[in-house]
């Protein structure tokens, strides 16, 4: 009987210095043994059986390896390295084929692990190429099960169980380790050929390289084919990730690098494989190394992959339709930069694929540039030349260049072009001067506490976790709790529109999964929420105040001050991140100066250490500064309060960390090249000395 691509099989068996059997290669140990024999499928003759020891870089053998194989570090120390053994393998196989009168052959191994989990990853790490014969092979377990469907499942098959099923009486102890396995595999193949006339026609294939490509949100992605890789170096590209999973077949465009809330890579990636079998093999690479870092590998879902990699833009799909291109991301471009400017910056030594068609500028929904762009190059050489221009100057700005992926292109475009997750009223959306949003107090249980959040979770993740209940969240009602190092603590509070809504959310979402963790959801009151935000604890026995260090001392940046005399009304659009306004009493006299208290009034009576927790600002990044208002509201507000409205178009920016002797001249020099309004510099608002002494940090508000 003949195979569709060859007339001979090379039966191959191998062992590593670590795990054996089904776990072969899962512990990242090196290959130490190869045994093989050529089988002619026409004449049913065999060639010489060969056994080669392989010298590993680390000769520390596991106890299981010593027990099963009988090999020792001393014996392996005299062996040849892997590259020399593979050269000898090719020469000896060619010689045996000539003796048998054959010309083509295909490998046949016991399962997938030897080829996919050992040979391909190890040769990739050692930077030498495998010959073409290692990219196609027969899995004897699958072939046996297709020939004998009543036998055990493929994952439960071993050489011994297959031999016992056929009644082959061989004694494993009579032969050397590896020799018995190959002889028994050859006997199994002969039985399949003679008894069942089995034909070897569909070999397993290993992809030569990762194929890039776009992914549409309308695609259906099987959750049994997706994994999440965590702990990646931030500069990793899709090709680096594909190399980490070398030997496994990744779907076209199946590597999606994840970005954080600031649009930067967070060290995670979602990877989609061609089938569940490849995904299961990928999970065996949990805590394998990429350079000096170990990578965690977990299961993920198709929905998570589409959220990151899926796109709907025709412009992006057309841009990514040019396959097998190297993608480079440019960041920090001047807003006035044109396609000609970018092509001139890159120069003739790194030509862009298709010229202007190989450039994709990232823009806001209203068409304003973001300073980001993606560029296509036809080969690695051109991409490397472009990366050498990292931090070179274009105009008056230095430009950052990074390797990128098709999924990152989709993710960046989705981030900038997507609509807010919490919808506002129909257009037009009018930027107005909102009244300060406050952290609620009182005993009404209209809040929920989320505990056990993934540390990478952001507001968008919480909104997705809440599902349909997002419509019942108060505006600016999500509060992430940070620890004293300013990092996420795993807690968050959400203000709901009523106690009933909070109760329903707690019942529906308690212990629901977010990413790979379940989240506890409890109903609580505004008072309880404030105590935790202040550093206290909330447990079954009630409220516990934070630890006492100094009586009633809060950091200077959180002290109360006269808001009306210090911060202009326009600044309410951009609440300082460290400050949390508290509830104002409606009975306060209109004539009295308005005082903004940044901690609850009852906190002054407790001896708290206010630095235990720093809550994040009570604002959703998708709705910051924008409220809906009927026509005329803005004009009415401006007339009533005699405060200037933020000129449109324009934006108010805040500067922190200025030297105390900074004047208007220095600030205008800093913003040289930008248009600020109006011409008489009234758009520059400096904080008063009184406010500066309170805030303990120089800040300026500049209208651009």
Order of alpha helices (4+ residues) and beta strands (2+ residues): beta-beta-beta-alpha-alpha-alpha-beta-alpha-beta-alpha-alpha-alpha-beta-beta-alpha-beta-beta-alpha-beta-beta-alpha-alpha-beta-alpha-beta-beta-alpha-beta-beta-alpha-beta-alpha-beta-beta-alpha-beta-beta-alpha-beta-beta-beta-alpha-beta-beta-alpha-beta-alpha-beta-alpha-beta
